[in-house]
Amino acid sequence: MALLLPPLFPKTSEDPLDNQAVDFLNNAFAIAKIEGVSDVHFEASDTFGLVRFRKGNELNDSLGKMPRILFDRVCKKIYSRANIDEAEAKHKAVDARTSLDFSRAKEEKSIGQDEYTDGRVDLRINTLPTVQGVSVVCRLLDQKNAGRNLDDIEMTSEVREAIQEIVNAPSGLVIITGPTGSGKTSTLYAILNRLNTPTRKLITVEDPVEYVIPHAQQVNVDRQNTFANALR
């Protein structure tokens, strides 16, 4: 049986710096979830760390700066949660995943009943070494989006008509582009949900798989299983 992760970032020592890092992370992701933030960016400089939210097409630094010593501890907590090798992250880009469960935290009384949010949030984590330290980006994934209906996606009538023609076509290629937070992933998964019927076998090749679709066969691209190999 797999070990069950604590619902949120856990405190692992009596060190005040450790407790401060844990409180910051749990509070930051609670706020991010309730405000509909798509990404949380952790960016290092020589003397401090900056934490920024992405919402829509813009980044903001509402969480502000923190001392570099605290920033490094915050990043270590993220590495530990996502099972990232810290030494590896200092030398190459790393992709990982983890999740936070605010509902279970309340049930287990590891947070108070007056906390900001409820429910679960999945995190897709990317690290990138820079000359000033490691940049960490956490993409928030709400699994409710996996079941979104195409009719619920906001678009013009002309675009909706064109997409419907695409969905009904027996074959073809669709390219969806746009900035972060513009709805590319939501639209693609909504199209997949429209196509996902009992009479079809649906296979996807994704880098990475963000949402799990019931009954679909989803392939995650990595170094061993490349896109070309999966496509063949």
Residue frames as a rotation matrix with the C-alpha (Angstrom) as fourth column:
MET 1
0.578 0.816 0.000 0.00
0.816 -0.578 0.000 0.00
0.000 0.000 -1.000 0.00
ALA 2
-0.152 -0.629 0.762 1.37
0.555 -0.693 -0.461 3.43
0.818 0.353 0.454 -0.95
LEU 3
-0.544 -0.116 -0.831 2.10
0.802 -0.361 -0.475 5.84
-0.244 -0.925 0.290 1.88
LEU 4
0.475 0.793 0.383 -0.45
0.833 -0.545 0.097 8.62
0.285 0.272 -0.919 2.17
LEU 5
-0.551 -0.682 0.481 1.06
0.516 -0.731 -0.447 12.09
0.656 0.002 0.755 2.01
PRO 6
-0.539 0.374 -0.755 0.10
0.589 -0.473 -0.655 14.61
-0.602 -0.798 0.035 4.68
PRO 7
0.425 0.827 0.368 -2.72
0.840 -0.208 -0.502 16.78
-0.339 0.522 -0.783 3.32
LEU 8
0.979 -0.144 0.143 -0.59
-0.083 -0.927 -0.365 19.95
0.185 0.345 -0.920 3.25
PHE 9
0.082 -0.996 0.028 3.07
-0.115 -0.037 -0.993 20.89
0.990 0.078 -0.118 3.66
PRO 10
0.778 0.281 -0.561 3.99
0.447 0.380 0.810 19.43
0.441 -0.881 0.170 7.07
LYS 11
0.518 -0.630 0.578 6.13
-0.796 -0.603 0.057 20.90
0.313 -0.490 -0.814 9.82
THR 12
0.662 -0.324 -0.676 9.04
0.150 0.941 -0.305 18.51
0.735 0.100 0.671 10.35
SER 13
-0.344 -0.782 -0.519 11.01
0.778 0.072 -0.624 20.21
0.525 -0.619 0.584 13.14
GLU 14
0.483 0.451 -0.751 10.81
0.827 -0.518 0.221 22.82
-0.289 -0.727 -0.623 15.87
ASP 15
-0.644 -0.764 0.038 13.04
0.711 -0.579 0.399 25.11
-0.283 0.284 0.916 13.83
PRO 16
0.004 0.685 -0.728 11.22
0.179 -0.717 -0.674 28.48
-0.984 -0.128 -0.126 13.54
LEU 17
-0.532 -0.257 -0.807 12.45
-0.684 -0.432 0.588 28.84
-0.499 0.865 0.054 9.95
ASP 18
-0.978 0.210 0.015 10.91
0.190 0.850 0.492 25.48
0.090 0.484 -0.871 9.03
ASN 19
-0.300 0.918 -0.259 7.60
0.781 0.081 -0.619 26.47
-0.548 -0.388 -0.741 10.61
GLN 20
-0.116 0.205 -0.972 7.67
-0.233 -0.957 -0.174 29.83
-0.966 0.206 0.159 8.85
ALA 21
-0.841 -0.259 -0.474 8.28
-0.514 0.113 0.850 28.18
-0.167 0.959 -0.228 5.45
VAL 22
-0.816 0.576 0.044 5.43
0.577 0.809 0.108 25.69
0.027 0.114 -0.993 5.98
ASP 23
-0.093 0.811 -0.577 2.98
0.561 -0.437 -0.704 28.38
-0.823 -0.389 -0.415 7.08
PHE 24
-0.367 -0.106 -0.924 3.92
-0.523 -0.798 0.299 30.53
-0.769 0.593 0.238 4.09
LEU 25
-0.970 -0.073 -0.232 3.42
-0.237 0.498 0.834 27.71
0.055 0.864 -0.501 1.57
ASN 26
-0.607 0.794 -0.044 0.10
0.787 0.591 -0.179 26.47
-0.116 -0.143 -0.983 2.93
ASN 27
0.002 0.585 -0.811 -1.21
0.313 -0.771 -0.555 30.03
-0.950 -0.253 -0.184 3.13
ALA 28
-0.565 -0.313 -0.764 0.08
-0.537 -0.563 0.628 30.95
-0.626 0.765 0.150 -0.35
PHE 29
-0.978 0.179 -0.105 -1.53
0.032 0.631 0.775 27.97
0.205 0.755 -0.623 -2.08
ALA 30
-0.343 0.904 -0.257 -4.80
0.826 0.159 -0.541 28.45
-0.448 -0.398 -0.801 -0.18
ILE 31
-0.031 0.283 -0.959 -4.95
-0.123 -0.953 -0.277 32.04
-0.992 0.110 0.064 -1.44
ALA 32
-0.805 -0.353 -0.477 -3.93
-0.499 -0.033 0.866 30.95
-0.321 0.935 -0.150 -4.94
LYS 33
-0.841 0.520 0.149 -6.74
0.540 0.795 0.276 28.39
0.025 0.312 -0.950 -5.09
ILE 34
-0.046 0.899 -0.436 -9.45
0.757 -0.254 -0.603 30.73
-0.652 -0.357 -0.669 -3.86
GLU 35
0.058 0.011 -0.998 -8.34
-0.282 -0.959 -0.027 33.54
-0.958 0.283 -0.053 -6.21
GLY 36
0.881 0.348 0.320 -8.17
0.155 0.426 -0.891 31.33
-0.447 0.835 0.322 -9.30
VAL 37
0.257 -0.885 -0.389 -4.40
-0.813 -0.416 0.407 31.69
-0.522 0.212 -0.826 -9.76
SER 38
0.914 0.088 -0.397 -2.97
-0.338 0.709 -0.620 29.50
0.226 0.700 0.677 -12.52
ASP 39
0.343 -0.876 -0.338 0.71
0.535 0.478 -0.697 29.49
0.772 0.058 0.633 -11.45
VAL 40
0.970 -0.232 -0.068 2.86
-0.066 -0.526 0.848 30.38
-0.233 -0.818 -0.525 -8.46
HIS 41
0.573 -0.814 0.097 6.40
0.207 0.029 -0.978 31.49
0.793 0.581 0.185 -9.36
PHE 42
0.863 -0.446 -0.238 9.32
0.214 -0.105 0.971 31.24
-0.458 -0.889 0.005 -6.90
GLU 43
0.714 -0.572 0.404 12.26
0.333 -0.229 -0.915 33.30
0.615 0.788 0.027 -8.21
ALA 44
0.527 -0.614 -0.588 15.69
0.771 0.053 0.635 33.64
-0.358 -0.788 0.501 -6.60
SER 45
0.754 -0.499 0.426 18.01
-0.132 -0.751 -0.647 36.64
0.643 0.432 -0.633 -6.56
ASP 46
-0.222 -0.955 -0.196 21.34
0.093 0.179 -0.979 37.08
0.971 -0.236 0.049 -4.79
THR 47
-0.928 -0.248 0.279 19.88
-0.193 -0.323 -0.927 38.45
0.320 -0.913 0.252 -1.57
PHE 48
-0.453 0.837 0.306 16.16
-0.618 -0.048 -0.785 37.64
-0.642 -0.545 0.539 -1.56
GLY 49
-0.859 0.308 0.410 13.44
0.485 0.746 0.456 35.47
-0.165 0.591 -0.790 -3.08
LEU 50
-0.677 0.672 -0.299 10.38
-0.701 -0.713 -0.017 36.73
-0.225 0.197 0.954 -4.90
VAL 51
-0.723 0.551 0.416 7.04
0.512 0.832 -0.214 34.88
-0.464 0.058 -0.884 -5.03
ARG 52
-0.734 0.445 -0.512 4.55
-0.615 -0.756 0.225 35.89
-0.287 0.480 0.829 -7.73
PHE 53
-0.134 0.804 0.579 1.08
0.223 0.594 -0.773 34.82
-0.966 0.025 -0.259 -8.78
ARG 54
-0.990 0.026 -0.140 -0.01
-0.142 -0.243 0.960 34.44
-0.009 0.970 0.244 -12.40
LYS 55
-0.234 0.967 0.098 -3.67
0.406 0.189 -0.894 35.16
-0.884 -0.169 -0.437 -13.00
GLY 56
0.874 0.481 -0.062 -4.81
0.102 -0.308 -0.946 35.45
-0.475 0.821 -0.318 -16.59
ASN 57
0.704 -0.608 0.368 -2.06
0.487 0.036 -0.872 36.98
0.517 0.793 0.322 -18.69
GLU 58
0.357 -0.532 0.768 -0.32
-0.438 -0.821 -0.365 38.87
0.825 -0.206 -0.526 -15.91
LEU 59
-0.071 -0.472 -0.879 2.08
0.768 0.536 -0.350 38.20
0.636 -0.700 0.324 -13.06
ASN 60
0.521 0.141 0.842 1.84
-0.334 -0.874 0.353 40.12
0.786 -0.465 -0.408 -9.79
ASP 61
-0.452 -0.797 -0.399 4.08
0.201 0.345 -0.917 40.18
0.869 -0.495 0.004 -6.76
SER 62
0.366 0.724 0.585 1.33
-0.462 -0.405 0.789 40.42
0.808 -0.559 0.186 -4.15
LEU 63
0.885 -0.089 -0.457 3.19
0.395 0.665 0.634 37.90
0.248 -0.742 0.624 -1.97
GLY 64
0.847 -0.498 0.188 6.32
-0.521 -0.847 0.107 40.04
0.106 -0.188 -0.976 -2.20
LYS 65
0.089 -0.951 -0.296 9.92
-0.439 0.229 -0.869 39.40
0.894 0.207 -0.397 -1.26
MET 66
0.994 0.081 0.076 11.38
-0.102 0.403 0.910 37.26
0.044 -0.912 0.409 1.49
PRO 67
0.279 -0.949 0.146 14.91
-0.839 -0.167 0.518 36.80
-0.467 -0.267 -0.843 2.88
ARG 68
0.031 -0.323 -0.946 16.99
-0.833 0.515 -0.202 34.38
0.552 0.794 -0.253 0.81
ILE 69
-0.901 -0.391 0.187 17.44
-0.424 0.708 -0.565 32.03
0.088 -0.589 -0.804 3.77
LEU 70
-0.274 0.886 0.375 13.65
-0.349 0.272 -0.897 31.64
-0.896 -0.376 0.234 4.08
PHE 71
0.390 0.394 -0.832 13.23
-0.901 -0.021 -0.433 31.39
-0.188 0.919 0.347 0.30
ASP 72
-0.469 -0.648 -0.600 15.73
-0.728 0.668 -0.153 28.51
0.500 0.365 -0.785 0.14
ARG 73
-0.890 0.196 0.413 13.83
-0.186 0.671 -0.718 26.67
-0.417 -0.716 -0.560 2.90
VAL 74
0.126 0.971 -0.204 10.53
-0.609 -0.087 -0.788 27.22
-0.783 0.223 0.580 1.05
CYS 75
0.194 -0.119 -0.974 12.04
-0.941 0.258 -0.219 25.68
0.277 0.959 -0.062 -2.11
LYS 76
-0.834 -0.545 -0.083 13.38
-0.488 0.800 -0.350 22.71
0.257 -0.251 -0.933 -0.12
LYS 77
-0.490 0.749 0.447 9.88
-0.300 0.336 -0.893 22.07
-0.818 -0.571 0.060 1.21
ILE 78
0.456 0.632 -0.627 8.55
-0.805 -0.007 -0.593 22.02
-0.379 0.775 0.505 -2.36
TYR 79
-0.273 -0.641 -0.718 11.34
-0.829 0.535 -0.162 19.62
0.488 0.550 -0.677 -3.43
SER 80
-0.925 -0.114 0.361 10.54
-0.324 0.730 -0.601 17.29
-0.195 -0.673 -0.713 -0.55
ARG 81
-0.101 0.983 0.152 6.81
-0.466 0.088 -0.880 17.35
-0.879 -0.160 0.449 -1.21
ALA 82
0.684 0.381 -0.622 7.27
-0.702 0.109 -0.704 16.56
-0.201 0.918 0.342 -4.93
ASN 83
0.668 -0.485 0.564 10.11
0.255 0.861 0.439 14.06
-0.699 -0.150 0.699 -4.39
ILE 84
0.894 -0.425 0.140 12.60
-0.037 -0.382 -0.923 16.20
0.446 0.821 -0.358 -6.32
ASP 85
0.370 -0.863 -0.343 16.33
0.928 0.325 0.184 15.61
-0.047 -0.387 0.921 -5.84
GLU 86
0.842 -0.002 -0.539 17.67
0.125 -0.972 0.199 19.00
-0.524 -0.235 -0.818 -4.71
ALA 87
-0.159 -0.982 -0.100 21.15
-0.024 -0.097 0.995 18.36
-0.987 0.161 -0.008 -6.14
GLU 88
-0.415 0.082 0.906 19.63
0.852 0.385 0.356 17.40
-0.320 0.919 -0.229 -9.50
ALA 89
0.631 0.765 0.126 17.43
0.768 -0.594 -0.239 20.51
-0.107 0.248 -0.963 -9.56
LYS 90
0.487 -0.518 -0.704 20.52
-0.017 -0.811 0.585 22.72
-0.873 -0.273 -0.403 -9.19
HIS 91
-0.541 -0.841 -0.016 21.97
-0.123 0.060 0.991 21.41
-0.832 0.538 -0.136 -12.45
LYS 92
-0.967 0.238 0.089 19.06
0.134 0.178 0.975 20.67
0.216 0.955 -0.204 -14.79
ALA 93
-0.418 0.896 0.148 15.38
-0.860 -0.443 0.253 21.30
0.292 -0.021 0.956 -15.33
VAL 94
-0.986 0.158 -0.054 13.10
0.166 0.904 -0.393 18.92
-0.013 -0.397 -0.918 -13.42
ASP 95
-0.326 0.944 0.051 9.37
-0.648 -0.263 0.715 18.21
0.688 0.200 0.697 -13.79
ALA 96
-0.949 0.065 -0.309 7.33
0.257 0.729 -0.635 16.74
0.184 -0.682 -0.708 -10.95
ARG 97
-0.128 0.964 0.234 3.84
-0.200 -0.256 0.946 16.59
0.971 0.075 0.226 -9.47
THR 98
-0.920 0.042 -0.389 2.20
0.378 0.357 -0.854 16.62
0.103 -0.933 -0.344 -6.08
SER 99
-0.084 0.940 0.330 -1.12
0.293 -0.293 0.910 17.64
0.952 0.173 -0.251 -4.51
LEU 100
-0.980 -0.060 0.189 -2.55
-0.152 -0.388 -0.909 19.44
0.128 -0.920 0.371 -1.51
ASP 101
-0.308 0.907 -0.286 -5.84
0.514 0.412 0.753 18.48
0.801 0.085 -0.593 0.15
PHE 102
-0.779 0.027 0.627 -7.36
-0.406 -0.784 -0.470 21.26
0.479 -0.620 0.621 2.23
SER 103
0.311 0.950 -0.019 -10.51
-0.652 0.227 0.723 19.22
0.692 -0.212 0.690 2.91
ARG 104
0.482 -0.185 -0.856 -8.54
0.447 0.893 0.058 16.40
0.754 -0.411 0.513 4.54
ALA 105
-0.652 -0.746 0.135 -6.46
0.311 -0.425 -0.850 18.95
0.692 -0.512 0.509 6.46
LYS 106
-0.358 0.607 0.710 -9.66
-0.773 -0.619 0.139 20.28
0.524 -0.499 0.690 8.02
GLU 107
0.641 0.621 -0.451 -10.92
-0.315 0.748 0.584 16.80
0.700 -0.232 0.675 8.80
GLU 108
0.263 -0.647 -0.716 -7.62
0.721 0.625 -0.300 15.95
0.641 -0.437 0.631 10.49
LYS 109
0.953 0.213 -0.216 -7.64
0.302 -0.723 0.622 19.36
-0.023 -0.658 -0.753 12.21
SER 110
-0.013 -1.000 -0.001 -4.18
0.956 -0.013 0.292 20.18
-0.292 0.003 0.956 10.85
ILE 111
-0.863 -0.120 0.491 -5.59
0.237 -0.954 0.183 23.58
0.447 0.274 0.852 9.86
GLY 112
-0.788 0.578 -0.210 -8.30
0.026 -0.310 -0.950 25.64
-0.615 -0.755 0.229 11.49
GLN 113
-0.126 0.858 0.497 -11.91
0.876 0.331 -0.351 25.78
-0.466 0.392 -0.793 10.35
ASP 114
0.669 0.371 -0.644 -11.42
0.143 -0.915 -0.378 29.42
-0.729 0.161 -0.665 9.39
GLU 115
-0.450 -0.879 0.161 -8.85
0.318 0.011 0.948 28.69
-0.835 0.478 0.274 6.68
TYR 116
-0.553 0.119 -0.824 -9.23
-0.562 -0.784 0.264 30.25
-0.615 0.609 0.501 3.26
THR 117
-0.186 0.357 -0.915 -10.34
-0.945 0.190 0.266 27.36
0.268 0.915 0.302 1.11
ASP 118
0.218 0.326 0.920 -11.56
-0.500 0.847 -0.181 23.80
-0.838 -0.421 0.348 0.81
GLY 119
0.967 0.245 -0.072 -10.97
-0.193 0.519 -0.832 20.92
-0.166 0.819 0.549 -1.55
ARG 120
0.339 -0.851 0.402 -7.92
0.529 0.525 0.667 19.55
-0.778 -0.013 0.628 -3.34
VAL 121
0.794 -0.205 -0.572 -5.44
-0.554 -0.630 -0.544 21.16
-0.248 0.749 -0.614 -5.70
ASP 122
0.664 -0.617 0.422 -2.97
0.665 0.745 0.042 19.24
-0.341 0.253 0.906 -7.87
LEU 123
0.600 -0.561 -0.570 0.39
-0.452 -0.826 0.338 20.87
-0.661 0.055 -0.749 -8.58
ARG 124
0.776 -0.511 0.369 2.59
0.615 0.485 -0.622 20.44
0.139 0.710 0.691 -11.64
ILE 125
0.747 -0.558 -0.361 6.06
-0.066 -0.603 0.795 21.62
-0.661 -0.571 -0.487 -10.66
ASN 126
0.722 -0.589 0.363 8.88
0.523 0.121 -0.844 22.76
0.453 0.799 0.395 -12.96
THR 127
0.657 -0.600 -0.457 12.33
0.174 -0.470 0.866 23.73
-0.734 -0.648 -0.204 -11.70
LEU 128
0.769 -0.439 0.464 14.99
0.460 -0.124 -0.879 25.53
0.444 0.890 0.107 -13.73
PRO 129
0.220 -0.757 -0.615 18.55
0.851 -0.159 0.500 26.37
-0.476 -0.633 0.610 -12.59
THR 130
0.858 0.000 0.514 19.53
0.283 -0.835 -0.472 30.03
0.429 0.550 -0.717 -13.12
VAL 131
-0.103 -0.976 0.190 22.68
0.306 -0.212 -0.928 32.03
0.946 -0.037 0.321 -12.37
GLN 132
-0.415 -0.015 0.910 21.08
-0.683 -0.655 -0.322 33.29
0.600 -0.756 0.262 -9.13
GLY 133
-0.665 0.231 0.711 19.50
-0.485 0.589 -0.646 30.04
-0.568 -0.774 -0.279 -7.96
VAL 134
-0.871 0.393 0.295 16.66
0.489 0.758 0.432 27.75
-0.054 0.521 -0.852 -8.92
SER 135
-0.647 0.757 -0.091 13.42
-0.761 -0.634 0.140 29.07
0.048 0.160 0.986 -10.41
VAL 136
-0.893 0.425 0.151 10.39
0.369 0.881 -0.296 27.02
-0.259 -0.209 -0.943 -9.36
VAL 137
-0.634 0.757 -0.154 6.99
-0.742 -0.541 0.397 27.28
0.217 0.366 0.905 -11.05
CYS 138
-0.850 0.450 0.274 3.95
0.227 0.782 -0.581 25.49
-0.475 -0.432 -0.767 -9.61
ARG 139
-0.725 0.670 -0.158 0.96
-0.435 -0.268 0.859 25.15
0.534 0.692 0.486 -11.97
LEU 140
-0.642 0.597 0.481 -2.34
-0.431 0.239 -0.870 24.70
-0.634 -0.766 0.103 -10.12
LEU 141
-0.808 0.379 -0.451 -4.55
-0.255 0.464 0.848 22.04
0.530 0.801 -0.278 -11.67
ASP 142
-0.395 0.785 0.477 -8.19
-0.749 0.025 -0.662 21.76
-0.532 -0.619 0.578 -10.66
GLN 143
-0.954 -0.050 0.294 -9.33
0.084 0.901 0.426 18.26
-0.286 0.431 -0.856 -11.62
LYS 144
0.004 0.997 -0.071 -12.87
0.259 -0.069 -0.963 19.61
-0.966 -0.014 -0.259 -12.01
ASN 145
0.030 -0.055 -0.998 -11.64
-0.784 -0.620 0.011 21.01
-0.620 0.782 -0.062 -15.33
ALA 146
-0.890 -0.414 0.191 -11.17
-0.238 0.780 0.579 17.45
-0.389 0.470 -0.792 -16.58
GLY 147
-0.506 0.775 0.379 -14.92
0.765 0.606 -0.217 17.11
-0.397 0.180 -0.900 -16.97
ARG 148
-0.424 0.351 -0.835 -15.71
-0.201 -0.935 -0.291 20.52
-0.883 0.044 0.467 -18.46
ASN 149
0.273 0.638 0.720 -18.27
0.711 0.371 -0.598 20.61
-0.648 0.675 -0.352 -21.22
LEU 150
-0.621 -0.533 0.575 -17.39
0.783 -0.398 0.478 22.28
-0.026 0.747 0.664 -24.51
ASP 151
0.175 0.793 0.584 -20.59
0.673 -0.530 0.516 24.34
0.719 0.302 -0.626 -24.22
ASP 152
0.810 0.131 -0.571 -19.25
0.565 -0.431 0.703 25.87
-0.154 -0.893 -0.423 -20.99
ILE 153
-0.264 -0.961 -0.080 -16.07
0.843 -0.270 0.466 27.22
-0.469 0.055 0.881 -22.60
GLU 154
0.472 0.446 -0.760 -16.39
0.131 -0.889 -0.440 30.92
-0.872 0.108 -0.478 -23.41
MET 155
-0.705 -0.643 0.298 -15.85
0.424 -0.046 0.905 31.63
-0.568 0.764 0.305 -27.13
THR 156
-0.515 0.513 -0.687 -17.47
-0.707 -0.707 0.002 33.47
-0.485 0.487 0.727 -30.01
SER 157
0.481 0.793 0.374 -20.21
-0.353 0.566 -0.745 31.81
-0.803 0.226 0.552 -32.02
GLU 158
0.669 -0.293 -0.683 -17.91
-0.699 0.066 -0.712 31.66
0.254 0.954 -0.161 -35.08
VAL 159
-0.452 -0.888 0.082 -15.20
-0.845 0.397 -0.358 29.85
0.286 -0.231 -0.930 -33.12
ARG 160
-0.308 0.411 0.858 -17.72
-0.548 0.661 -0.513 27.49
-0.778 -0.628 0.022 -31.53
GLU 161
0.764 0.618 -0.184 -19.13
-0.472 0.341 -0.813 26.60
-0.440 0.708 0.552 -34.96
ALA 162
0.311 -0.743 -0.593 -15.62
-0.794 0.140 -0.591 25.94
0.522 0.654 -0.547 -36.31
ILE 163
-0.631 -0.549 0.549 -14.73
-0.770 0.529 -0.356 23.73
-0.095 -0.647 -0.756 -33.35
GLN 164
0.162 0.769 0.619 -17.93
-0.491 0.606 -0.625 21.76
-0.856 -0.203 0.476 -33.76
GLU 165
0.809 0.054 -0.585 -16.99
-0.577 0.260 -0.774 21.08
0.110 0.964 0.241 -37.40
ILE 166
-0.218 -0.967 -0.131 -13.58
-0.839 0.254 -0.481 19.90
0.499 0.005 -0.867 -36.21
VAL 167
-0.453 0.100 0.886 -15.11
-0.696 0.581 -0.422 17.60
-0.557 -0.807 -0.194 -33.61
ASN 168
0.535 0.791 0.297 -17.34
-0.372 0.535 -0.758 16.03
-0.759 0.295 0.580 -36.26
ALA 169
0.390 -0.453 -0.802 -14.52
-0.899 0.004 -0.439 15.57
0.202 0.892 -0.405 -38.79
PRO 170
0.984 0.008 -0.178 -13.23
0.010 0.995 0.097 11.98
0.178 -0.098 0.979 -39.25
SER 171
0.265 -0.949 -0.171 -9.58
0.959 0.240 0.151 13.15
-0.103 -0.204 0.974 -39.17
GLY 172
0.661 -0.067 0.748 -7.49
0.265 -0.911 -0.317 16.29
0.702 0.408 -0.584 -39.11
LEU 173
-0.350 -0.829 -0.436 -5.07
0.868 -0.111 -0.484 18.51
0.353 -0.547 0.759 -37.19
VAL 174
0.777 0.572 0.261 -5.96
0.386 -0.762 0.520 21.24
0.496 -0.303 -0.813 -34.69
ILE 175
-0.435 -0.893 -0.116 -3.47
0.723 -0.270 -0.636 23.82
0.536 -0.360 0.763 -33.38
ILE 176
0.762 0.647 -0.005 -4.50
0.491 -0.574 0.655 25.89
0.422 -0.502 -0.755 -30.36
THR 177
-0.372 -0.928 0.023 -2.22
0.743 -0.313 -0.591 28.77
0.556 -0.203 0.806 -29.33
GLY 178
0.577 0.523 0.628 -2.35
0.061 -0.794 0.605 31.58
0.814 -0.311 -0.490 -26.82
PRO 179
-0.315 -0.728 0.609 -0.72
-0.579 -0.361 -0.731 32.98
0.752 -0.583 -0.308 -23.67
THR 180
-0.864 -0.058 -0.500 -0.74
0.334 0.678 -0.655 31.26
0.377 -0.733 -0.566 -20.29
GLY 181
-0.713 0.635 -0.296 -4.22
0.256 -0.157 -0.954 31.20
-0.653 -0.756 -0.051 -18.80
SER 182
-0.683 0.446 -0.579 -6.02
-0.706 -0.607 0.365 31.85
-0.189 0.658 0.729 -22.08
GLY 183
0.239 0.872 0.427 -7.87
-0.721 0.454 -0.523 28.51
-0.650 -0.183 0.737 -22.00
LYS 184
-0.191 -0.378 -0.906 -5.82
-0.917 0.398 0.027 26.27
0.350 0.836 -0.422 -24.33
THR 185
-0.966 -0.245 -0.082 -5.81
-0.196 0.901 -0.387 23.26
0.169 -0.358 -0.919 -22.01
SER 186
-0.499 0.849 0.172 -9.44
-0.214 0.071 -0.974 23.72
-0.840 -0.523 0.146 -20.94
THR 187
0.208 0.583 -0.785 -10.55
-0.909 -0.182 -0.376 23.86
-0.362 0.792 0.492 -24.58
LEU 188
-0.421 -0.456 -0.784 -8.57
-0.746 0.666 0.014 20.79
0.516 0.591 -0.621 -25.61
TYR 189
-0.991 0.066 0.112 -9.85
-0.021 0.769 -0.639 18.71
-0.129 -0.636 -0.761 -22.70
ALA 190
-0.191 0.976 -0.108 -13.41
-0.452 -0.186 -0.872 19.86
-0.871 -0.118 0.477 -23.39
ILE 191
0.095 0.147 -0.985 -12.99
-0.986 0.148 -0.073 18.66
0.135 0.978 0.159 -27.00
LEU 192
-0.805 -0.442 -0.396 -11.68
-0.381 0.896 -0.226 15.33
0.455 -0.031 -0.890 -25.72
ASN 193
-0.762 0.584 0.280 -14.69
-0.115 0.304 -0.946 15.03
-0.638 -0.752 -0.164 -23.42
ARG 194
0.143 0.822 -0.552 -16.99
-0.825 -0.209 -0.525 15.61
-0.547 0.531 0.648 -26.40
LEU 195
-0.008 -0.247 -0.969 -15.18
-0.855 0.504 -0.121 12.86
0.518 0.828 -0.215 -28.33
ASN 196
-0.883 -0.441 0.161 -14.99
-0.450 0.694 -0.562 10.46
0.136 -0.568 -0.811 -25.38
THR 197
0.193 0.981 0.019 -17.96
-0.980 0.192 0.058 8.17
0.053 -0.030 0.998 -26.05
PRO 198
0.226 -0.066 0.972 -18.43
-0.438 0.884 0.162 4.41
-0.870 -0.463 0.170 -25.45
THR 199
0.914 0.195 0.355 -18.13
0.203 0.537 -0.819 3.78
-0.350 0.821 0.451 -29.20
ARG 200
0.686 -0.723 0.080 -14.63
-0.286 -0.370 -0.884 5.28
0.669 0.584 -0.461 -29.46
LYS 201
0.548 -0.663 -0.511 -11.22
0.832 0.367 0.417 4.39
-0.089 -0.653 0.752 -28.08
LEU 202
0.919 -0.176 0.353 -9.56
-0.112 -0.975 -0.193 7.66
0.379 0.138 -0.915 -27.12
ILE 203
0.409 -0.868 -0.283 -5.75
0.908 0.357 0.220 7.76
-0.090 -0.347 0.934 -26.89
THR 204
0.975 -0.149 0.163 -3.79
-0.129 -0.984 -0.127 10.90
0.179 0.103 -0.978 -26.03
VAL 205
0.165 -0.968 -0.190 -0.05
0.930 0.217 -0.296 11.65
0.328 -0.128 0.936 -26.02
GLU 206
0.875 0.315 0.369 0.60
0.161 -0.906 0.392 14.53
0.458 -0.283 -0.843 -23.61
ASP 207
-0.155 -0.963 -0.219 3.56
0.800 0.008 -0.601 16.41
0.580 -0.268 0.769 -22.18
PRO 208
-0.995 -0.098 0.030 2.52
-0.101 0.897 -0.431 16.14
0.016 -0.432 -0.902 -19.43
VAL 209
-0.242 0.948 -0.209 -0.91
0.593 0.315 0.741 14.64
0.768 0.055 -0.638 -18.67
GLU 210
-0.834 -0.048 0.549 -2.62
-0.295 -0.803 -0.519 17.39
0.466 -0.595 0.655 -16.66
TYR 211
-0.183 0.849 0.496 -6.13
-0.937 0.002 -0.350 16.01
-0.298 -0.529 0.795 -16.12
VAL 212
-0.938 -0.091 0.335 -7.29
-0.051 0.991 0.126 12.41
-0.343 0.101 -0.934 -15.98
ILE 213
-0.298 0.844 -0.446 -10.18
-0.949 -0.212 0.234 11.58
0.103 0.493 0.864 -18.33
PRO 214
-0.048 0.322 0.946 -12.25
-0.489 0.818 -0.303 8.49
-0.871 -0.477 0.118 -17.39
HIS 215
0.619 0.315 0.720 -11.86
0.228 0.805 -0.548 5.60
-0.752 0.503 0.426 -19.85
ALA 216
0.889 -0.383 -0.252 -9.33
-0.402 -0.388 -0.829 7.47
0.220 0.838 -0.499 -22.04
GLN 217
0.640 -0.768 -0.037 -5.86
0.758 0.623 0.193 5.97
-0.125 -0.151 0.980 -22.58
GLN 218
0.959 -0.263 0.107 -3.49
-0.250 -0.961 -0.123 8.84
0.135 0.091 -0.987 -21.72
VAL 219
0.513 -0.856 -0.069 0.24
0.819 0.512 -0.260 8.58
0.258 0.077 0.963 -22.41
ASN 220
0.898 -0.272 -0.346 2.71
-0.032 -0.824 0.566 10.79
-0.439 -0.497 -0.749 -20.58
VAL 221
0.724 -0.681 0.107 5.75
0.162 0.017 -0.987 11.88
0.670 0.732 0.123 -22.59
ASP 222
0.802 -0.595 0.056 9.15
-0.271 -0.278 0.922 11.65
-0.533 -0.754 -0.384 -20.88
ARG 223
0.004 -0.900 -0.436 12.77
-0.929 -0.165 0.333 10.94
-0.371 0.403 -0.836 -21.81
GLN 224
-0.729 -0.268 0.630 12.18
-0.141 0.959 0.245 7.21
-0.670 0.090 -0.737 -22.13
ASN 225
-0.153 0.772 0.616 8.79
0.865 0.406 -0.294 7.44
-0.477 0.488 -0.731 -23.82
THR 226
-0.855 -0.269 -0.443 9.22
0.063 -0.902 0.427 10.23
-0.514 0.338 0.788 -26.36
PHE 227
0.020 0.893 -0.450 6.41
-0.562 -0.363 -0.743 11.75
-0.827 0.268 0.494 -28.39
ALA 228
-0.170 -0.154 -0.973 7.72
-0.972 0.190 0.140 10.05
0.163 0.970 -0.182 -31.55
ASN 229
-0.959 -0.221 -0.175 7.81
-0.188 0.964 -0.190 6.64
0.211 -0.150 -0.966 -29.89
ALA 230
-0.591 0.800 0.105 4.34
0.068 0.179 -0.982 7.02
-0.804 -0.573 -0.160 -28.41
LEU 231
0.037 0.612 -0.790 2.94
-0.816 -0.438 -0.377 8.21
-0.577 0.659 0.483 -31.74
ARG 232
-0.530 -0.284 -0.799 4.28
-0.739 0.617 0.271 5.12
0.416 0.734 -0.537 -33.49
